[in-house]
Amino acid sequence: MPYMFVSTQIRLENGPTNVGDEFSDPVVMNYLGARKTTMLGNNFSEYHVDDPPRLVLDKLEKIGFRVVSMTGLYLNLYIHI
């Protein structure tokens, strides 16, 4: 089963939303309209979208993903098909 980590900082609840890492499925990332970025000083890439988390979750639900866990300090959702 594919899993995905979706997160944002609560103070940025209107976006951007982190939707994956450099190993995420490129087809799903394209569907979400995500762009792959590497922050200065990091040796890894992440995918980001400008949409708020709620819209990202709505899009993912349409292709079969569901929330399996979340935390409250930051909005971190683990979802899978």
VMD Tcl script that builds the backbone (N, CA, C; Angstrom):
set m [mol new atoms 243]
animate dup $m
set s [atomselect $m all]
$s set {name element resname resid chain x y z} {
  {N N MET 1 A 0.834 -1.196 0.000}
  {CA C MET 1 A 0.000 0.000 0.000}
  {C C MET 1 A 0.868 1.244 0.000}
  {N N PRO 2 A 0.621 2.173 -0.891}
  {CA C PRO 2 A 1.391 3.420 -0.852}
  {C C PRO 2 A 0.905 4.335 0.278}
  {N N TYR 3 A 1.858 4.926 0.978}
  {CA C TYR 3 A 1.555 5.889 2.028}
  {C C TYR 3 A 2.069 7.259 1.606}
  {N N MET 4 A 1.458 8.293 2.145}
  {CA C MET 4 A 1.887 9.649 1.855}
  {C C MET 4 A 1.833 10.454 3.141}
  {N N PHE 5 A 2.779 11.350 3.293}
  {CA C PHE 5 A 2.842 12.247 4.446}
  {C C PHE 5 A 2.457 13.640 3.962}
  {N N VAL 6 A 1.421 14.219 4.557}
  {CA C VAL 6 A 0.954 15.558 4.208}
  {C C VAL 6 A 1.129 16.431 5.438}
  {N N SER 7 A 1.784 17.588 5.291}
  {CA C SER 7 A 1.970 18.422 6.469}
  {C C SER 7 A 1.997 19.897 6.103}
  {N N THR 8 A 1.716 20.707 7.105}
  {CA C THR 8 A 1.858 22.151 7.016}
  {C C THR 8 A 1.975 22.672 8.437}
  {N N GLN 9 A 2.468 23.871 8.578}
  {CA C GLN 9 A 2.504 24.480 9.892}
  {C C GLN 9 A 1.156 25.131 10.139}
  {N N ILE 10 A 0.629 25.012 11.342}
  {CA C ILE 10 A -0.692 25.547 11.666}
  {C C ILE 10 A -0.788 27.028 11.316}
  {N N ARG 11 A 0.278 27.767 11.537}
  {CA C ARG 11 A 0.226 29.199 11.229}
  {C C ARG 11 A 0.152 29.446 9.726}
  {N N LEU 12 A 0.396 28.407 8.930}
  {CA C LEU 12 A 0.307 28.518 7.473}
  {C C LEU 12 A -0.821 27.637 6.949}
  {N N GLU 13 A -1.935 27.599 7.667}
  {CA C GLU 13 A -3.006 26.660 7.342}
  {C C GLU 13 A -3.618 26.876 5.964}
  {N N ASN 14 A -3.357 28.018 5.336}
  {CA C ASN 14 A -3.867 28.252 3.984}
  {C C ASN 14 A -2.850 27.862 2.918}
  {N N GLY 15 A -1.781 27.213 3.302}
  {CA C GLY 15 A -0.768 26.758 2.368}
  {C C GLY 15 A 0.523 27.503 2.591}
  {N N PRO 16 A 1.604 27.073 2.034}
  {CA C PRO 16 A 1.714 25.881 1.195}
  {C C PRO 16 A 1.627 24.609 2.025}
  {N N THR 17 A 1.398 23.506 1.337}
  {CA C THR 17 A 1.277 22.207 1.980}
  {C C THR 17 A 2.366 21.290 1.435}
  {N N ASN 18 A 3.080 20.631 2.330}
  {CA C ASN 18 A 4.080 19.639 1.931}
  {C C ASN 18 A 3.337 18.342 1.634}
  {N N VAL 19 A 3.584 17.763 0.475}
  {CA C VAL 19 A 2.827 16.573 0.084}
  {C C VAL 19 A 3.681 15.355 -0.231}
  {N N GLY 20 A 4.971 15.462 -0.124}
  {CA C GLY 20 A 5.783 14.287 -0.404}
  {C C GLY 20 A 7.267 14.578 -0.402}
  {N N ASP 21 A 8.033 13.497 -0.495}
  {CA C ASP 21 A 9.480 13.631 -0.566}
  {C C ASP 21 A 9.958 13.278 -1.969}
  {N N GLU 22 A 11.257 13.244 -2.150}
  {CA C GLU 22 A 11.820 13.034 -3.477}
  {C C GLU 22 A 11.491 11.662 -4.063}
  {N N PHE 23 A 11.021 10.733 -3.246}
  {CA C PHE 23 A 10.698 9.391 -3.711}
  {C C PHE 23 A 9.199 9.188 -3.935}
  {N N SER 24 A 8.407 10.237 -3.811}
  {CA C SER 24 A 6.954 10.142 -3.981}
  {C C SER 24 A 6.593 9.831 -5.424}
  {N N ASP 25 A 5.428 9.226 -5.593}
  {CA C ASP 25 A 4.939 8.843 -6.922}
  {C C ASP 25 A 4.755 10.089 -7.786}
  {N N PRO 26 A 5.488 10.205 -8.892}
  {CA C PRO 26 A 5.381 11.403 -9.734}
  {C C PRO 26 A 4.001 11.582 -10.364}
  {N N VAL 27 A 3.276 10.503 -10.573}
  {CA C VAL 27 A 1.925 10.613 -11.144}
  {C C VAL 27 A 0.995 11.292 -10.145}
  {N N VAL 28 A 1.067 10.894 -8.875}
  {CA C VAL 28 A 0.238 11.513 -7.833}
  {C C VAL 28 A 0.655 12.971 -7.630}
  {N N MET 29 A 1.955 13.229 -7.622}
  {CA C MET 29 A 2.438 14.598 -7.441}
  {C C MET 29 A 1.957 15.498 -8.589}
  {N N ASN 30 A 1.968 14.980 -9.804}
  {CA C ASN 30 A 1.464 15.740 -10.951}
  {C C ASN 30 A -0.029 16.001 -10.804}
  {N N TYR 31 A -0.782 15.004 -10.364}
  {CA C TYR 31 A -2.222 15.158 -10.146}
  {C C TYR 31 A -2.511 16.275 -9.135}
  {N N LEU 32 A -1.682 16.357 -8.094}
  {CA C LEU 32 A -1.871 17.388 -7.066}
  {C C LEU 32 A -1.372 18.759 -7.518}
  {N N GLY 33 A -0.609 18.792 -8.596}
  {CA C GLY 33 A -0.024 20.052 -9.042}
  {C C GLY 33 A 1.166 20.457 -8.199}
  {N N ALA 34 A 1.846 19.463 -7.633}
  {CA C ALA 34 A 2.972 19.722 -6.727}
  {C C ALA 34 A 4.239 20.038 -7.506}
  {N N ARG 35 A 5.086 20.834 -6.886}
  {CA C ARG 35 A 6.386 21.148 -7.466}
  {C C ARG 35 A 7.469 20.642 -6.514}
  {N N LYS 36 A 8.509 20.093 -7.109}
  {CA C LYS 36 A 9.621 19.545 -6.336}
  {C C LYS 36 A 10.629 20.659 -6.067}
  {N N THR 37 A 10.980 20.851 -4.806}
  {CA C THR 37 A 11.921 21.904 -4.434}
  {C C THR 37 A 12.976 21.349 -3.483}
  {N N THR 38 A 14.119 21.995 -3.492}
  {CA C THR 38 A 15.186 21.672 -2.551}
  {C C THR 38 A 15.571 22.966 -1.845}
  {N N MET 39 A 15.406 23.002 -0.545}
  {CA C MET 39 A 15.756 24.179 0.239}
  {C C MET 39 A 17.270 24.289 0.344}
  {N N LEU 40 A 17.760 25.508 0.324}
  {CA C LEU 40 A 19.190 25.760 0.436}
  {C C LEU 40 A 19.749 25.102 1.695}
  {N N GLY 41 A 20.788 24.310 1.534}
  {CA C GLY 41 A 21.419 23.634 2.664}
  {C C GLY 41 A 20.926 22.213 2.889}
  {N N ASN 42 A 19.789 21.841 2.276}
  {CA C ASN 42 A 19.283 20.478 2.420}
  {C C ASN 42 A 19.842 19.606 1.303}
  {N N ASN 43 A 20.026 18.337 1.581}
  {CA C ASN 43 A 20.475 17.410 0.546}
  {C C ASN 43 A 19.344 16.472 0.117}
  {N N PHE 44 A 18.103 16.943 0.262}
  {CA C PHE 44 A 16.928 16.182 -0.146}
  {C C PHE 44 A 15.904 17.144 -0.735}
  {N N SER 45 A 14.969 16.604 -1.485}
  {CA C SER 45 A 13.910 17.404 -2.108}
  {C C SER 45 A 12.567 17.078 -1.482}
  {N N GLU 46 A 11.635 18.014 -1.592}
  {CA C GLU 46 A 10.260 17.823 -1.115}
  {C C GLU 46 A 9.308 18.359 -2.175}
  {N N TYR 47 A 8.101 17.846 -2.152}
  {CA C TYR 47 A 7.048 18.352 -3.034}
  {C C TYR 47 A 6.133 19.273 -2.233}
  {N N HIS 48 A 5.748 20.395 -2.844}
  {CA C HIS 48 A 4.876 21.379 -2.205}
  {C C HIS 48 A 3.770 21.790 -3.174}
  {N N VAL 49 A 2.608 22.104 -2.618}
  {CA C VAL 49 A 1.516 22.715 -3.379}
  {C C VAL 49 A 1.086 23.979 -2.647}
  {N N ASP 50 A 0.487 24.909 -3.367}
  {CA C ASP 50 A 0.017 26.147 -2.743}
  {C C ASP 50 A -1.337 25.978 -2.062}
  {N N ASP 51 A -2.025 24.865 -2.337}
  {CA C ASP 51 A -3.349 24.620 -1.753}
  {C C ASP 51 A -3.264 24.367 -0.255}
  {N N PRO 52 A -4.327 24.702 0.476}
  {CA C PRO 52 A -4.373 24.345 1.898}
  {C C PRO 52 A -4.557 22.826 2.049}
  {N N PRO 53 A -4.197 22.282 3.209}
  {CA C PRO 53 A -4.294 20.830 3.424}
  {C C PRO 53 A -5.673 20.251 3.128}
  {N N ARG 54 A -6.730 20.969 3.468}
  {CA C ARG 54 A -8.077 20.444 3.239}
  {C C ARG 54 A -8.329 20.149 1.767}
  {N N LEU 55 A -7.887 21.040 0.887}
  {CA C LEU 55 A -8.069 20.809 -0.547}
  {C C LEU 55 A -7.203 19.654 -1.040}
  {N N VAL 56 A -5.997 19.535 -0.488}
  {CA C VAL 56 A -5.128 18.412 -0.851}
  {C C VAL 56 A -5.794 17.097 -0.454}
  {N N LEU 57 A -6.341 17.041 0.755}
  {CA C LEU 57 A -7.009 15.817 1.211}
  {C C LEU 57 A -8.241 15.506 0.373}
  {N N ASP 58 A -8.985 16.520 -0.038}
  {CA C ASP 58 A -10.141 16.301 -0.918}
  {C C ASP 58 A -9.704 15.671 -2.231}
  {N N LYS 59 A -8.612 16.184 -2.808}
  {CA C LYS 59 A -8.104 15.634 -4.071}
  {C C LYS 59 A -7.640 14.191 -3.894}
  {N N LEU 60 A -6.928 13.931 -2.795}
  {CA C LEU 60 A -6.426 12.576 -2.558}
  {C C LEU 60 A -7.553 11.582 -2.308}
  {N N GLU 61 A -8.608 12.026 -1.650}
  {CA C GLU 61 A -9.752 11.138 -1.410}
  {C C GLU 61 A -10.370 10.683 -2.729}
  {N N LYS 62 A -10.390 11.566 -3.709}
  {CA C LYS 62 A -10.972 11.232 -5.010}
  {C C LYS 62 A -10.214 10.124 -5.733}
  {N N ILE 63 A -8.949 9.929 -5.379}
  {CA C ILE 63 A -8.194 8.855 -6.025}
  {C C ILE 63 A -7.926 7.687 -5.065}
  {N N GLY 64 A -8.676 7.626 -3.962}
  {CA C GLY 64 A -8.663 6.446 -3.107}
  {C C GLY 64 A -7.861 6.523 -1.825}
  {N N PHE 65 A -7.199 7.639 -1.552}
  {CA C PHE 65 A -6.453 7.758 -0.297}
  {C C PHE 65 A -7.405 8.043 0.858}
  {N N ARG 66 A -6.992 7.663 2.065}
  {CA C ARG 66 A -7.758 7.987 3.266}
  {C C ARG 66 A -6.793 8.279 4.406}
  {N N VAL 67 A -7.230 9.086 5.359}
  {CA C VAL 67 A -6.401 9.442 6.516}
  {C C VAL 67 A -6.341 8.253 7.461}
  {N N VAL 68 A -5.131 7.907 7.907}
  {CA C VAL 68 A -4.984 6.832 8.882}
  {C C VAL 68 A -4.442 7.331 10.217}
  {N N SER 69 A -3.845 8.532 10.244}
  {CA C SER 69 A -3.303 9.068 11.484}
  {C C SER 69 A -3.046 10.554 11.324}
  {N N MET 70 A -3.094 11.287 12.442}
  {CA C MET 70 A -2.719 12.701 12.411}
  {C C MET 70 A -2.243 13.136 13.779}
  {N N THR 71 A -1.480 14.235 13.807}
  {CA C THR 71 A -1.009 14.809 15.063}
  {C C THR 71 A -1.489 16.247 15.148}
  {N N GLY 72 A -1.335 16.866 16.305}
  {CA C GLY 72 A -1.887 18.196 16.497}
  {C C GLY 72 A -0.901 19.338 16.592}
  {N N LEU 73 A 0.374 19.060 16.838}
  {CA C LEU 73 A 1.330 20.146 16.953}
  {C C LEU 73 A 1.458 20.885 15.623}
  {N N TYR 74 A 1.673 20.147 14.593}
  {CA C TYR 74 A 1.584 20.623 13.222}
  {C C TYR 74 A 0.571 19.717 12.555}
  {N N LEU 75 A 0.047 20.121 11.454}
  {CA C LEU 75 A -0.882 19.249 10.735}
  {C C LEU 75 A -0.059 18.239 9.972}
  {N N ASN 76 A 0.041 17.040 10.512}
  {CA C ASN 76 A 0.779 15.945 9.874}
  {C C ASN 76 A -0.203 14.810 9.677}
  {N N LEU 77 A -0.430 14.442 8.465}
  {CA C LEU 77 A -1.375 13.371 8.158}
  {C C LEU 77 A -0.683 12.247 7.419}
  {N N TYR 78 A -0.894 11.038 7.885}
  {CA C TYR 78 A -0.393 9.867 7.186}
  {C C TYR 78 A -1.593 9.252 6.495}
  {N N ILE 79 A -1.513 9.149 5.195}
  {CA C ILE 79 A -2.653 8.643 4.454}
  {C C ILE 79 A -2.199 7.530 3.513}
  {N N HIS 80 A -3.103 6.650 3.166}
  {CA C HIS 80 A -2.753 5.593 2.234}
  {C C HIS 80 A -3.960 5.181 1.430}
  {N N ILE 81 A -3.670 4.436 0.364}
  {CA C ILE 81 A -4.746 3.900 -0.478}
  {C C ILE 81 A -5.183 2.586 0.126}
}
mol reanalyze $m
mol bondsrecalc $m
mol representation Tube
mol addrep $m
